[in-house]
Every structure is written in structure tokens, then in C-alpha cells.
């Protein structure tokens, strides 16, 4: 049997016979199931493209021929056959292989692409560059799924590709009828028509002016190779329509109608003692509360961009299917459509991952905020998400939010404050609101010891000393309380406050800051323009001379790893914050000693 160990790169692959290649496909599937169920990752998408990946690398000569992948979670087989099989057990682990294409890993990874619907624009640009530089010895191949074709950017690119008959690009349409869930809208209906024997009328691609090849069985290597060679020989932009099955070859994935094992969690370690009852996940808390609110408020509707279950909308959709809108992978459309729903008298909830709202910032700014439309944005996976890496860390939202006039932003610290914030947001009728929370468990509720003009006071100084005001943003409350304990042990008077609603900066927070010797803000987003920067600006505008120390993430792309490890590496721990606060106070008062607070190594940016 031909094994993965015998293939060190695409050149070895092209030397195999067809039967040997089919044996290799089975071996790749075995490795995928074995390793990804251990490390966690995107299993279903990768199982579905094994034969397609083999055919692409046998027909085209990567990296000279440039094979680009849209939504790079389907690139595990590509990684395996481009020399990374031996390291596959490190997938998504700190210091290991990325779960997406990575230019640092291989010359075969030209783009680091994990947001959908973008690859055809890359391909269009590359083809134009090759024409202008006279590079006629290489092909441009772009693999895009049917789900990604629901994104408007893909059609902007197709419009331009069709206008370049002298710029050949092979568009490989990986049609598995799904993104997370079944693909929605008019596009899947058209592709379904193309799968039938009666192909009249012509495909939309032909009507645009592109050539069309297919449909072809995406699990038949010989048929795939024939179709790809034919397409490459046409010398013009062409779409090769490949029919694949997500989760192919792994029975549990094939039988999973929810998402065909789109993403699987790491296999839990064996335990002998009983497991404690897990705390609820942020996503589940939001989903349950929204469904409960929906029963009382018929004007509440929900939108998502092809991520109904991952964003927690399943319960709402089951109870109120007519009030739930999955618009496909089209965040820009989702936001402006939500504005239209709001202008029509409803209160839309747009549920997306924080990293994906970046794509619809203009729509949030000018289509929603300018019109003071009551739209509520719910951002899952805000802050550090960890193992999905740079493109999925939702660390940009707080910086972007500061630029949106009239947007009110809540950062709940636990399940109770998430429920409360959602109810408050849906009561707002004169402008947009946003809630953001991280990935994973919401943990245990953290009670307030007092309230102050809508803000929660989590800790009061044990003495009359008002040395430090620690401002906790969202899920950083536990870290702030740990820092306060450490500071209190050394005699400092510390107040810990959770504003809950962090934008605009509450006037009461500014007033509270004026009465302390130092204000320190702690957030799991980027420091540049984030919540801490806004608080510092508000204090300065009030004429305060109180120094402000902001703790957050450096504005750079962070490697994949565990959330806690990433936060610790950038100084977002109680130990580091307490030491840094003492150092800041020491700069103002020589009587302050920092000797008892041991240092903790952190990133240079902190």
C-alpha cells in the first residue's frame, strides 16, 4: 500500500500510478481522522477534498503553479502532501502547524486565507500581475466552495475574471452543498440545476463569459485530472465544477447532518475522577436568552452569515423560523439588511464571530449608525480565540467600535451580565448596540458588591486609601480581582469596577477615576484605540492629571495557541498587572517598594 511516508512533496505524488494515488487517498483520510480527532480542527472540510487535492497537485506543479485555497480550513490534505505530514500531530498546537495556510510553513502556501469569498480576487490580481510581467510559465488555480459563492466579493471577482479572456485562471468550484450547514439562497438552487442531466439554460458562469467544465465527480481522481487538464488547456478563465461530499470516508462525519464534523474538539484525556459540572458556554447563554426574549418580544429578529449553530441561534431559529435569516457568507449584506429590518420597525440581532464583523465595518458605520438604526450586534469569539490563529482572534472590535458614533458597547463579565446586557440592548430604540464575549466557558458568575450609576463595583478598598482604580473590561474581571488581591496584600487601596457598558465611556467612570492616584484598564483586545485608550482620552478631556495604564494586546497578528497562554504571554495576568501597577505608582512616589512583587516575563510590547 502506498503510504504518506513515501510522499515528501508534489513531485513524489506525480510519480505514482492511479491505483497508488487512490491508496494514498485512503491513507490520508486515516491520518486526518486519527490526528484531527486528537488535536481538534476542521475535519469534515478536509476529508471532502482529499481526491481533489491529489488531482490538483498531480496536474499542476506547485509552487510554480499557484494553487490558492478559499477558506483555508480545507487545506489539511494539501499540508500533508507538501511535506508537512510528519508534523501533522502538532496541528493547532502552540509552536506547531497552523490550522490554515501559512506562508511561514511552506512555499506552497501563497496566501494565509481563512475568511471566505476572497480567493478569486487574489487570483484575479495574480493573473493581471503575470500578464504585466510576462510570466507565461505558470498557472493560477483558485479553489472556492459553493458556500463561499454566497459572498458578494466572490461575484465582484468573477465579474473581473470574465473580462480577462487573455488572463487564464482555473476556478475550481468545490461544490459540497454546504458551508457549516447546507448552503442557502439562489446560488445552491442554480448549482443543483447544473448537476442534472438537463443543463439548459447555460450556467451563470457561461453567461458571464467564463468557460465551464463539469460537473465532475470530486472523488474520482482520474475524472478530476482529465477535467483539470482540459481546463488548463483552454487558455482562458474557466470554472471546473467538482461535486464533493463533506466528511467523506468517515462514517460519523457522513451521518452528522448538523455540519458533517466541520470542526471537532480535541479528544479529552482519560480521567479516573468524576468531572465537575461544566460552566455554560458564552454562546449557549446568549442563545438561550435570545430565544426567551424572542417569546416576549415579537419585533426581535435574528440574522447570521452562514453560522446559525456556531453563533448560538439554533434555539431561536427552531422557535421562530420566520424571524431567523441566514444570509450566507455575506456579512456586509447581513448588516445592511439588518438596517432595513430596523427601518421597517423590527429589532434585528446580528450574530457573528468578532473577526468577521471586520468585513462589514463600513455597513455598521454608514448603513446602521448614520441612520441611528436599532440593530444589536452580538460578537462571539471576541478577544483571543487561540488555536485558530491570527485571522480568527477577535481583537480588533473594540478599536473599531470607538469610531462609530452613537454605538453603545457592552462587555459582559459572566453569564448573568450577558443576559442582562442583551435585555438592555434590545430595549434601545434610538441607535445600534453591540455585545462582545470570548470563546469557551462563561465561568462562574462574579457578583458586584455595589453599583454606581449603572456600573458594577467588584471590589472596594479595605481602607480610605484610593491608590488604584482597576477597570475591568468583560471577561477580564477575574484577572483584575486577582491583581487587586495581590495589591491589597501589599497595602494598596484598590477599587475594581466593571462598567459593563464600555462605550461611550460612562461619565461616572471618569468621575471615579479622578479620585484615584492611578487608573489601570484591562481588556483582551488591541490596546491601540481600544477601551483603555478611550477611557484615557475621556479622563484627559475632563482635565484629569490622573495617569492611566492600559493593559491589552499589542496590535499585531498573534500566533495560534491556547487563550490563557496568549493572554499570559502579553502580560494579561493578575501577577503581571499588579507588578506593573506598583511600578507605575513607584514612578510617582519613591516610598513605594516593588521588591516583594516578583516579575513575570511578558512580551516586549508590554
Secondary structure, DSSP 8 states (H G I E B T S, - for coil): ---GGG-SSHHHHHTS-HHHHHHHHHHHHHHHHHHHHHH-B-HHHHHTTHHHHHHHHHHS-TTTSEEEESSGGG-HHHHIIIIIGGGGGGTTSTTS--SS--TTT-TT------STT-HHHHHHHHHHHHHHHT--S--EEEEEETTGGGSHHHHHHHHHHTT-TTS--EEEEEE-SBSSSB--SHHHHHHHHHTSS---S--HHHHHT-EEEEEEETT-HHHHHHHHHHHHHT-S-EEEEEE--TTTT-HHHHT-TTTSSSSB-------SS-------BHHHHHHHHHHHHHHH-TTEEEEESS-TTTTT-HHHHHH-GGGEEE--S-HHHHHHHHHHHHHTT-EEEEEEEHHHHGGGHHIIIIIIITTT---EEEEETBB---TT-TTT-B-SHHHHHTTSTT-EEE--SSHHHHHHHHHHHHT--SS-EEEE--SSB--S----SEEETTEEEEE--SSS---EEEEE-GGGHHHHHHHHHHHHHTT--EEEEE-SEEES--HHHHHHHHTSSEEEEEEEEESTTSHHHHHHHHHHHTT---EEEEEEE-SS------HHHHHHHTT-SHHHHHHHHHHHHHTT-TT---TTS------TT-
